[in-house]
Amino acid sequence: MLLNNALIENAKKQPARAAVITNERSITYGELAHAVGCMACHLLDRGLRPGDRVAIHWHNSIEFVVVMLGAWRAGLIVVPINPRLKAAEIAYIVEHSGARLCFSEPALAPLVDGIEVISTLAAPAPSGGPLPDVDPDAPAVILYTSGTTARPKGVVHTQRTLLAGAQTAILCAYGSGETPLATSQMAHNAALVGVCLAGLIQGASVVLLRTFEAGATLDAIERHRCTYTFALPACLQLVVEEQAKHPRDVSTLQGMIVAGDSFPTALQRSAAQQFNAELLEGYGMTEVVPIAANRIGAARQGSLGLPLNCTVRIVDANGRDVQPGDTGELLVLSDGNCIGYWNDPEATAQLFRDGWLNSGDMASQDEDGYLWFQGRLKQIIIRGGSNISPQEVEEALYQHPAVLEAGVVGLPDPIFAEIPVAFVSLRQGRHLPEPQLLAHASALLADYKVPSRIFFMDELPKGLSGKVDRRRLREVLLAKTDLFQNEPVLRV
């Protein structure tokens, strides 16, 4: 109940202040506190009990916030579903989490099957029954993220770890206590913890963008006088270009954390020309956010910044600490660390090493404590800050009867950092045009997971174990730059 306590306190102090704002409407802290209490009673009246899972399949909205906080007040576990996902992806999350109920935006509701769906959010009257005492260390949210397996893993956070992450985010989120703007979906930790929760516990007016679009982002800053936002480098690039073409009044923007991918120096320069705000690079992951960030007056260009409210180690393959400047895997010890993966004890055991969280990222730390990203231990493709599991994309391709082998790798991209590219060999005697296979993939995968190109080979390279060798495929891709000279890379 930690997070709701903060909401109630803010409602007492400033009941008439807007708590959440969208382009269509707003809700004050007093109204939000009342709506959350009503929603908690409503959920319990429906027969749900603490520990039950409630899915939220809604774009950023007041509805999302009310259901989420109401579920937490009732001791339930929230399962956010990214609105970009397709029916098969949604079905897996619903089944794996064991969700009993799904609040789904009317336009998205047809994608949800096999579970009770609620698409309207009438304000129910509180039943007057007692609300349970909520254990702050019990699971509160399951955030699904692509991992090193074909299926996404459910990262479990408690109210205590969420609050720790939000409080840590405040340390570097300049302007987050006034009017922060969430541009990415709250199915992601950055918007959920780094913007929404960090703003609400400070009594800020949180502005929610329904879905990211460069012009809409600038319009929201101008219209609502936003003071802070979080940005992925790929999204920031589009915002900077839009601001250069069609300037808005963004003078109220005080700070922006840029994370999720590398923050190129050229983009830093162009962003600084368009925004009179502190543009600071940071680092985090679904399992714990934030981990590090550059601070105002202490930024080191190109670095991930200094650790925030956490202890880090850089270790070699044997788990021994490396010397300053040397590269190894980054381990994190933080109050904001997740507690594991939902219904996956094996993956949870691999995630932690004597209480330290294995990030799966390679990094170095200089003599002054600044962290420097050096690559990914895992073969995850990160497109514009969104994780893409190669296995998940390959599995979708394999569902086409003409596909014999498939391998998916990341191609460096100036806008998205990486884009997925597939290599496929077909069954003997079968012919399959690239557009047809891309259409097949589009029907099964979220748009950002669909390969930008598919190249056909007689046989894919294999490793000693007989598995498709993605490393060799990536080498082939990078060596064959002429593959992209005759026709443009398709962007979906």
Summary of the structure (lengths in Angstrom):
residues: 492
radius of gyration: 22.6
end to end distance: 41.0
largest distance: 72.4
contacts: 1711
relative contact order: 0.09
helix: 33%
strand: 27%
